[in-house]
Amino acid sequence: MAHTSQSLRRGAALLASTVAALGLLTACGNGGQGTSPESVSGTAAPATGNASSTDTSDTSAAPSGTGSSQTGGSATSGGSSTGSTKTGSATAAGTRCHTSDLSASVGANNPGAGQENFPIVLTNKSGRTCTVRGYPGAAFVNASGTQLGPDPQRESGSTAATVTLKPGQSAWAGLTFSNPEVSGAKTATPAALLVTPPDERDSLKVAWTGGAVPVSGNASSVRLNVFSAGTGA
């Protein structure tokens, strides 16, 4: 009986040891599972680092953006300046000549086939470039300023072209009428010719030295041509 009790006590001690060992293993296993989420949570921290990295990327992008802005600003400024210069030049070149920009004269007669042909010359006396296009207005007047004869007519078939006049340059338009001795028209001798530039209202007064002009009767019409570059000489 003594031997049996001793065996039972040893068996109980062995069982107790085995249970204790199993409890320890279970505790260690639970501890590992608890650490795993923390590690995952911990590895999420670099996302903040990645965010910082993104911020750094944004920061490094800022100078690029600044550079782009500066380049864009420079390009815009340069483009605006260049555009302004070009536009200014184009505007100056494309602006018609006003009466105040011009002086007028009448060139020498170039007669032919019973016709008297005088060039009406407009010269740019201003300091800017301007243009003329089309027909002048014209009227012969006596010393008191009264018009002699009807208004000159525009020559049909003339093709208008824009003539650009730099300062000092000239354009001319032909003034033509039949020789009164040939046509038999009644005549008068003007004191002056009033010349109105295209699209203007104010006239320039030029002394007339070309002799008698037709003012009434058959073939008394005076005709005008469009402006061309030069003086018509």
HELIX and SHEET records of a PDB file:
HELIX    1   1 ALA A    2  THR A   43  1                                  42    
HELIX    2   2 ALA A   45  GLY A   94  1                                  50    
HELIX    3   3 THR A   99  ASP A  101  5                                   3    
HELIX    4   4 PRO A  180  SER A  183  1                                   4    
SHEET    1   A 5 LEU A 102  VAL A 106  0                                        
SHEET    2   A 5 GLN A 115  ASN A 124 -1                                        
SHEET    3   A 5 SER A 170  SER A 178 -1                                        
SHEET    4   A 5 VAL A 222  LEU A 224 -1                                        
SHEET    5   A 5 GLN A 153  ARG A 154  1                                        
SHEET    1   B 4 LEU A 102  VAL A 106  0                                        
SHEET    2   B 4 GLN A 115  ASN A 124 -1                                        
SHEET    3   B 4 SER A 170  SER A 178 -1                                        
SHEET    4   B 4 SER A 228  ALA A 229 -1                                        
SHEET    1   C 2 CYS A 130  VAL A 132  0                                        
SHEET    2   C 2 VAL A 163  LEU A 165 -1                                        
SHEET    1   D 4 GLN A 147  LEU A 148  0                                        
SHEET    2   D 4 GLY A 137  VAL A 141 -1                                        
SHEET    3   D 4 ALA A 192  THR A 196 -1                                        
SHEET    4   D 4 LEU A 204  ALA A 207 -1                                        
SHEET    1   E 2 LYS A 186  ALA A 188  0                                        
SHEET    2   E 2 VAL A 213  SER A 216 -1                                        
END                                                                             
